[in-house]
Amino acid sequence: MKMIKKQAWFVLLALVANLVMVPSSFAALFEATLGLPEFAYINTSPSALTYNATSHLFSISAGTTAIILPPNGPAVIQPGGATIQIHAIVDNTGALVGSTPGGNDLVVSGTATCVVGNVTNTYSGVLLTGRVTRFGYLASGNTDPYEYEFLPAFTHGIFSWGSGRSDQYMFRFAPTGGALFSFFRCGEITVLVTSENSTFTGDFMADFNGGVCGYVGLDDIAPPSSEGLFEATLDLPEFVYINTSHSALTYNATSHLFSISAGTIAIILPPNGPAVIRPSGATIQIHAIVDNTGALGCSTGDNDLVISGTATRIVRNVTDTYSGVLLTGRVTRFGYLASGNTDPYEYEFLPAFTHGIFNWGPGRSDQYMFRFVPTGGTMYDFFNGGEITVLATSQNSTFTGGFMANFSGGICGYVGLNDLVPPQ
């Protein structure tokens, strides 16, 4: 973990020490506000939901029965063979560990046709993908199946089946792609699950299975109207970056596109040393939509954070080389401080980072923060189970605190693992 010398940063980082959650053996059901789109699904097979207590793999496989998309009607889509697959790593205490290898823990695929008026839209292939960020459960032992209250098109009565034990689970995912991604890119995905004829007894030390039914929906989490710098607890890995060009950071007040382009100068990876990686031409690209009030908008539709290049790590005569796209992420949070300080901020890094490179530029100095959900890259495994936080100082900045006008500046700072303990 690191501290930053300026007082505002110090206070923010110090406060989080009292907020870090301690892992618990019980991950309760959490609050969710679901809106359109919605997918209804069901699979009465006793192996539709499975948990392996040795591999810790929690899996769900089911077929969709209907989809409702906004905004007209609502319009009902009857999928042609669409399926839902969920895979997540849940430890023997019932706590979410992280994403499965490959990154997409939720995959909805198939073909669906939506007819609104005289217009037919067909979506096919991979319809929606997501990365798991939260998990909860309730081992109720209820012998009465749960009855969901859907929009009118979903009152099919298909969710009242089975005479055995009935348990509930919830997942939250960050959307990452698919033909229906545009419907979800301004929020997150929540999955409600009822497992009937279940063998689960509340214990993740043993395998269990059951039938499954429920739905997938948009959890429309509204971003803050405008946000200052937020709390963050940073850990390894860390990327240091800099670009002294006046166009390294740009904001376009018409398109609302906030962009950062810089080169990395060093990376520290856990757990030994730390080991310093000196990238060969590695670059950091950030693109986010920020409206004229300074509020974060929707995802750009692709990976909002992309770090690419080649990096080599040597630990005890063992050389590991990472190349291509090193890390990608989807933006979930943005904050800023228009300080107008003419003294550049001095970062206090781990020993390998004390290069003094952050003392440059006599002009205005402003600060920004981003948070991302990791979605892929050859270094993805280092960030699995946490989130990515980016701290940025823009020097020689033309930003005056308002997003009604274009601005630009040089940039320096770092990208690090924000090691969030999953909510329990």
C-alpha positions as CSV (number, residue, x, y, z in Angstrom):
1,M,0.0,0.0,0.0
2,K,1.2,3.6,-0.6
3,M,0.5,7.0,0.8
4,I,0.5,10.3,-1.1
5,K,2.1,13.4,0.4
6,K,-0.7,15.9,-0.3
7,Q,-3.1,16.0,2.6
8,A,-6.3,15.4,0.7
9,W,-5.0,12.1,-0.7
10,F,-3.6,11.1,2.7
11,V,-7.0,11.5,4.4
12,L,-8.8,9.6,1.7
13,L,-6.4,6.7,1.9
14,A,-6.3,6.7,5.7
15,L,-10.1,6.6,6.0
16,V,-10.4,3.3,4.0
17,A,-8.4,1.5,6.7
18,N,-11.6,1.5,8.8
19,L,-13.8,0.4,5.8
20,V,-12.1,-2.8,4.6
21,M,-14.5,-5.7,5.1
22,V,-13.4,-8.9,6.8
23,P,-14.2,-12.1,4.9
24,S,-17.2,-13.9,6.3
25,S,-18.5,-17.4,5.8
26,F,-22.0,-16.1,5.0
27,A,-22.7,-14.1,1.8
28,A,-26.3,-12.9,2.2
29,L,-28.7,-12.0,-0.5
30,F,-28.1,-8.3,-1.4
31,E,-30.3,-5.5,-2.6
32,A,-31.1,-5.2,-6.2
33,T,-33.3,-3.0,-8.4
34,L,-34.0,-4.7,-11.6
35,G,-35.2,-3.1,-14.8
36,L,-35.4,-4.0,-18.5
37,P,-33.9,-6.0,-20.3
38,E,-35.0,-9.2,-18.5
39,F,-34.3,-12.8,-19.4
40,A,-36.4,-15.6,-17.9
41,Y,-34.7,-19.0,-17.7
42,I,-35.3,-22.6,-16.4
43,N,-33.7,-26.0,-16.3
44,T,-35.4,-28.7,-14.2
45,S,-32.5,-31.1,-14.5
46,P,-31.0,-32.0,-11.1
47,S,-27.6,-31.1,-12.6
48,A,-28.6,-27.6,-13.8
49,L,-26.9,-26.1,-10.8
50,T,-23.7,-27.7,-9.5
51,Y,-21.1,-26.9,-6.9
52,N,-17.7,-28.7,-6.6
53,A,-16.3,-28.3,-3.1
54,T,-12.8,-29.4,-4.4
55,S,-12.4,-27.1,-7.4
56,H,-14.8,-24.4,-5.9
57,L,-16.5,-24.1,-9.2
58,F,-20.2,-23.0,-9.0
59,S,-22.0,-23.6,-12.3
60,I,-25.4,-22.9,-13.8
61,S,-26.7,-24.0,-17.2
62,A,-30.3,-23.2,-18.3
63,G,-32.4,-22.2,-21.3
64,T,-34.2,-18.9,-21.7
65,T,-37.9,-18.9,-22.1
66,A,-38.5,-15.2,-22.9
67,I,-36.7,-11.8,-23.0
68,I,-38.2,-8.4,-22.6
69,L,-36.3,-5.4,-24.1
70,P,-37.0,-1.7,-23.6
71,P,-38.5,0.7,-24.5
72,N,-41.7,-0.1,-26.4
73,G,-44.4,-2.3,-25.1
74,P,-42.4,-4.0,-23.7
75,A,-41.4,-6.1,-26.8
76,V,-41.2,-9.8,-26.1
77,I,-38.4,-11.8,-27.7
78,Q,-38.9,-15.5,-28.0
79,P,-35.3,-16.9,-28.3
80,G,-34.5,-19.7,-30.6
81,G,-32.4,-22.0,-28.4
82,A,-30.8,-19.3,-26.3
83,T,-28.8,-20.6,-23.3
84,I,-27.4,-19.1,-20.1
85,Q,-24.1,-20.3,-18.6
86,I,-22.7,-19.1,-15.3
87,H,-19.4,-20.1,-13.8
88,A,-17.9,-18.6,-10.6
89,I,-15.3,-19.5,-8.0
90,V,-16.8,-19.7,-4.5
91,D,-14.7,-21.0,-1.7
92,N,-15.6,-23.4,1.1
93,T,-16.9,-20.6,3.3
94,G,-19.4,-19.5,0.6
95,A,-17.4,-16.3,-0.3
96,L,-16.8,-15.3,-3.9
97,V,-13.2,-15.7,-4.8
98,G,-13.2,-14.3,-8.2
99,S,-13.6,-14.8,-11.9
100,T,-13.0,-18.1,-13.7
101,P,-10.1,-18.5,-16.2
102,G,-11.0,-16.7,-19.4
103,G,-12.9,-13.8,-17.7
104,N,-16.5,-14.2,-18.9
105,D,-18.4,-15.8,-16.0
106,L,-21.8,-15.2,-17.6
107,V,-22.5,-16.1,-21.2
108,V,-25.9,-15.8,-22.8
109,S,-25.8,-17.2,-26.4
110,G,-28.2,-18.2,-29.1
111,T,-30.6,-16.4,-31.5
112,A,-33.4,-14.1,-30.6
113,T,-35.8,-12.1,-32.8
114,C,-37.6,-8.9,-31.6
115,V,-40.6,-7.6,-33.5
116,V,-41.8,-4.0,-32.6
117,G,-44.5,-2.8,-35.0
118,N,-43.3,-3.7,-38.4
119,V,-39.6,-3.7,-37.6
120,T,-37.8,-7.0,-36.9
121,N,-34.4,-7.1,-35.2
122,T,-32.5,-10.3,-35.0
123,Y,-29.7,-10.8,-32.4
124,S,-27.5,-13.9,-32.7
125,G,-24.4,-15.5,-31.5
126,V,-23.1,-14.5,-28.1
127,L,-25.9,-12.2,-26.8
128,L,-24.4,-11.1,-23.5
129,T,-21.2,-11.7,-21.4
130,G,-20.2,-10.5,-18.0
131,R,-17.6,-10.8,-15.2
132,V,-18.8,-11.8,-11.7
133,T,-18.4,-9.1,-9.0
134,R,-20.7,-10.2,-6.2
135,F,-22.4,-13.4,-4.9
136,G,-25.0,-14.1,-2.2
137,Y,-27.1,-17.0,-1.1
138,L,-29.9,-18.1,1.2
139,A,-30.1,-21.7,2.3
140,S,-33.7,-21.6,3.2
141,G,-34.7,-25.3,3.1
142,N,-38.2,-24.1,2.1
143,T,-40.2,-26.9,0.5
144,D,-42.4,-24.4,-1.3
145,P,-40.9,-23.1,-4.5
146,Y,-40.3,-19.3,-4.7
147,E,-42.7,-17.5,-7.0
148,Y,-41.3,-14.5,-8.9
149,E,-43.3,-11.5,-9.8
150,F,-42.4,-10.6,-13.3
151,L,-43.7,-8.1,-15.8
152,P,-46.9,-9.3,-17.5
153,A,-45.2,-11.2,-20.3
154,F,-43.4,-13.4,-17.7
155,T,-46.5,-14.7,-15.8
156,H,-46.2,-18.2,-17.3
157,G,-46.3,-20.1,-14.0
158,I,-43.1,-21.9,-15.0
159,F,-41.4,-21.0,-11.7
160,S,-43.7,-23.1,-9.6
161,W,-42.3,-26.6,-9.9
162,G,-40.6,-29.2,-7.7
163,S,-41.6,-30.6,-4.4
164,G,-38.1,-30.7,-2.7
165,R,-35.9,-28.2,-1.0
166,S,-35.7,-24.7,-2.5
167,D,-32.7,-22.4,-2.0
168,Q,-31.8,-19.0,-3.4
169,Y,-28.7,-17.4,-4.9
170,M,-27.8,-14.0,-6.4
171,F,-25.0,-12.9,-8.7
172,R,-23.9,-9.5,-10.0
173,F,-21.8,-9.1,-13.1
174,A,-20.1,-6.3,-15.0
175,P,-21.2,-6.4,-18.6
176,T,-18.3,-7.1,-21.0
177,G,-19.8,-7.7,-24.4
178,G,-22.3,-9.5,-26.7
179,A,-24.9,-8.5,-29.3
180,L,-27.2,-7.1,-26.5
181,F,-24.4,-5.3,-24.7
182,S,-25.7,-1.8,-25.6
183,F,-28.8,-2.5,-23.5
184,F,-26.6,-3.2,-20.4
185,R,-23.6,-0.8,-20.8
186,C,-25.1,1.9,-18.5
187,G,-25.6,-0.5,-15.6
188,E,-24.7,-3.9,-14.2
189,I,-26.3,-7.4,-14.6
190,T,-28.0,-9.1,-11.6
191,V,-29.0,-12.7,-11.7
192,L,-31.6,-14.1,-9.3
193,V,-31.6,-17.9,-8.9
194,T,-34.0,-20.4,-7.3
195,S,-32.7,-24.0,-7.1
196,E,-35.4,-26.5,-6.5
197,N,-35.1,-30.1,-5.5
198,S,-31.8,-28.8,-4.1
199,T,-29.2,-30.9,-2.2
200,F,-27.6,-27.7,-0.7
201,T,-27.7,-27.6,3.1
202,G,-25.9,-24.3,3.6
203,D,-22.5,-25.9,3.6
204,F,-19.9,-25.3,0.9
205,M,-17.6,-28.0,2.3
206,A,-19.6,-30.6,0.3
207,D,-20.8,-30.9,-3.3
208,F,-24.4,-30.0,-4.1
209,N,-26.7,-29.7,-7.1
210,G,-30.3,-28.9,-8.1
211,G,-32.7,-27.7,-10.7
212,V,-32.7,-24.0,-11.5
213,C,-35.0,-21.1,-12.5
214,G,-35.1,-17.4,-12.3
215,Y,-34.1,-14.4,-14.4
216,V,-31.3,-12.1,-15.5
217,G,-31.9,-8.3,-15.5
218,L,-30.4,-4.9,-15.8
219,D,-29.4,-3.5,-12.4
220,D,-29.6,0.2,-13.3
221,I,-27.0,1.6,-11.0
222,A,-27.1,5.4,-11.5
223,P,-23.6,7.0,-11.4
224,P,-23.1,10.0,-9.0
225,S,-24.1,13.3,-10.5
226,S,-20.6,14.6,-9.8
227,E,-17.9,13.1,-7.6
228,G,-14.7,14.2,-5.9
229,L,-11.7,12.0,-5.2
230,F,-12.8,8.7,-3.6
231,E,-11.3,6.3,-1.1
232,A,-8.9,3.7,-2.4
233,T,-6.6,1.1,-1.0
234,L,-3.9,0.2,-3.6
235,D,-1.7,-2.8,-3.6
236,L,0.5,-4.7,-6.1
237,P,0.5,-5.0,-9.1
238,E,1.4,-1.3,-10.0
239,F,2.1,0.4,-13.3
240,V,3.8,3.8,-13.3
241,Y,3.0,5.9,-16.4
242,I,3.9,9.4,-17.8
243,N,3.3,11.5,-20.9
244,T,4.4,15.2,-20.8
245,S,2.7,16.0,-24.0
246,H,0.0,18.7,-23.6
247,S,-2.5,16.3,-25.4
248,A,-1.8,13.3,-23.2
249,L,-5.1,14.0,-21.4
250,T,-8.0,15.5,-23.4
251,Y,-11.6,16.2,-22.8
252,N,-14.1,17.0,-25.5
253,A,-17.1,18.9,-24.2
254,T,-19.2,18.0,-27.2
255,S,-18.6,14.2,-27.5
256,H,-18.0,14.0,-23.7
257,L,-15.0,11.7,-24.4
258,F,-12.3,11.8,-21.7
259,S,-9.1,10.3,-22.9
260,I,-5.6,9.5,-21.5
261,S,-2.7,8.1,-23.5
262,A,0.7,7.5,-21.8
263,G,3.6,5.1,-21.7
264,T,4.5,2.9,-18.7
265,I,8.0,3.2,-17.2
266,A,7.9,0.3,-14.6
267,I,5.6,-2.3,-13.2
268,I,5.9,-4.1,-9.9
269,L,4.2,-7.5,-9.5
270,P,3.7,-9.6,-6.4
271,P,4.8,-11.6,-4.5
272,N,8.6,-11.7,-4.5
273,G,10.7,-8.7,-4.1
274,P,8.8,-6.9,-5.5
275,A,10.0,-7.8,-8.9
276,V,10.4,-4.9,-11.3
277,I,9.2,-5.2,-14.8
278,R,10.5,-2.7,-17.4
279,P,8.1,-2.7,-20.2
280,S,9.2,-2.5,-23.8
281,G,6.9,0.0,-25.4
282,A,4.0,-0.6,-23.1
283,T,1.2,1.9,-23.4
284,I,-1.9,2.9,-21.3
285,Q,-5.1,4.0,-23.0
286,I,-8.2,5.2,-21.1
287,H,-11.5,6.3,-22.7
288,A,-14.6,7.2,-20.7
289,I,-17.7,9.2,-21.2
290,V,-18.0,12.1,-18.7
291,D,-21.0,14.5,-19.1
292,N,-20.9,18.3,-18.8
293,T,-21.6,18.1,-15.1
294,G,-18.5,15.9,-14.5
295,A,-20.5,12.7,-14.0
296,L,-19.4,9.4,-15.4
297,G,-21.6,8.2,-18.3
298,C,-22.0,4.8,-19.9
299,S,-19.1,2.6,-20.9
300,T,-17.6,3.4,-24.3
301,G,-18.7,0.0,-25.5
302,D,-15.3,-1.5,-25.7
303,N,-12.6,-1.9,-23.1
304,D,-12.3,1.6,-21.4
305,L,-8.9,0.7,-20.1
306,V,-6.3,-1.0,-22.3
307,I,-2.6,-1.6,-21.3
308,S,-0.6,-3.2,-24.1
309,G,2.9,-4.0,-25.0
310,T,5.6,-6.3,-23.8
311,A,7.1,-6.7,-20.3
312,T,9.6,-9.1,-18.8
313,R,9.9,-10.1,-15.2
314,I,12.9,-11.9,-13.7
315,V,12.5,-13.5,-10.3
316,R,15.3,-15.8,-9.0
317,N,16.6,-16.6,-12.5
318,V,13.1,-17.3,-13.8
319,T,12.0,-15.1,-16.7
320,D,8.3,-14.5,-17.4
321,T,7.3,-12.6,-20.5
322,Y,3.9,-11.0,-20.9
323,S,3.0,-9.5,-24.3
324,G,0.1,-8.2,-26.4
325,V,-2.8,-6.8,-24.5
326,L,-1.6,-6.9,-20.8
327,L,-4.8,-5.7,-19.1
328,T,-8.2,-4.4,-20.0
329,G,-11.1,-3.0,-17.9
330,R,-14.5,-1.5,-17.9
331,V,-15.0,1.8,-16.2
332,T,-17.3,1.9,-13.1
333,R,-16.3,5.1,-11.3
334,F,-14.7,8.6,-11.9
335,G,-13.7,11.4,-9.6
336,Y,-11.7,14.6,-9.9
337,L,-10.2,17.5,-8.0
338,A,-9.6,20.8,-9.8
339,S,-6.9,22.0,-7.5
340,G,-5.2,24.6,-9.5
341,N,-2.1,23.9,-7.6
342,T,1.0,25.2,-9.3
343,D,3.2,22.7,-7.4
344,P,3.2,19.3,-8.9
345,Y,2.0,16.5,-6.6
346,E,4.7,14.2,-5.3
347,Y,3.8,10.6,-5.1
348,E,5.5,8.3,-2.5
349,F,5.9,5.0,-4.2
350,L,7.5,1.7,-3.2
351,P,11.4,1.9,-3.4
352,A,11.5,0.9,-7.1
353,F,9.3,3.8,-8.0
354,T,11.3,6.7,-6.4
355,H,12.4,8.1,-9.8
356,G,11.5,11.7,-9.2
357,I,9.7,11.7,-12.6
358,F,6.6,13.3,-11.1
359,N,8.2,16.6,-10.5
360,W,7.8,18.3,-13.8
361,G,5.8,21.2,-15.3
362,P,5.4,24.7,-13.8
363,G,1.7,25.0,-14.7
364,R,-1.6,24.1,-13.2
365,S,-1.9,20.6,-11.6
366,D,-5.2,18.7,-11.3
367,Q,-6.1,15.2,-10.2
368,Y,-8.4,12.5,-11.4
369,M,-9.3,9.0,-10.3
370,F,-10.9,6.0,-12.2
371,R,-12.0,2.6,-11.1
372,F,-12.4,-0.3,-13.5
373,V,-13.6,-3.9,-13.4
374,P,-10.8,-6.1,-15.0
375,T,-12.0,-7.9,-18.1
376,G,-9.0,-9.5,-19.7
377,G,-5.3,-9.4,-20.8
378,T,-2.3,-11.5,-20.2
379,M,-1.9,-10.0,-16.6
380,Y,-5.6,-10.5,-15.8
381,D,-4.8,-13.2,-13.2
382,F,-3.0,-10.6,-11.0
383,F,-6.2,-8.5,-10.8
384,N,-8.8,-11.3,-10.6
385,G,-10.8,-10.9,-7.4
386,G,-10.2,-7.2,-7.1
387,E,-10.7,-4.0,-9.2
388,I,-8.4,-1.6,-10.9
389,T,-7.8,2.0,-9.7
390,V,-6.1,4.7,-11.7
391,L,-4.7,7.8,-10.1
392,A,-3.8,10.6,-12.5
393,T,-2.1,14.0,-12.1
394,S,-2.5,16.3,-15.1
395,Q,0.2,19.0,-15.1
396,N,0.3,22.1,-17.3
397,S,-3.5,21.6,-17.3
398,T,-6.1,23.8,-18.9
399,F,-8.9,22.4,-16.8
400,T,-10.6,25.0,-14.6
401,G,-13.2,22.8,-12.9
402,G,-15.9,22.9,-15.5
403,F,-16.8,20.3,-18.1
404,M,-18.6,22.7,-20.4
405,A,-15.4,23.4,-22.2
406,N,-12.6,21.4,-23.8
407,F,-9.4,20.9,-21.8
408,S,-6.1,19.1,-22.0
409,G,-2.8,18.6,-20.2
410,G,0.2,16.3,-19.6
411,I,-0.3,13.2,-17.4
412,C,1.5,11.1,-14.9
413,G,0.5,8.6,-12.1
414,Y,-0.1,5.0,-11.7
415,V,-2.5,2.0,-12.1
416,G,-2.9,-0.4,-9.3
417,L,-4.9,-3.3,-7.8
418,N,-7.7,-2.1,-5.6
419,D,-8.0,-5.3,-3.6
420,L,-11.7,-5.2,-2.6
421,V,-13.0,-8.0,-0.4
422,P,-16.2,-9.2,-2.0
423,P,-19.3,-8.2,0.0
424,Q,-20.4,-10.9,2.3
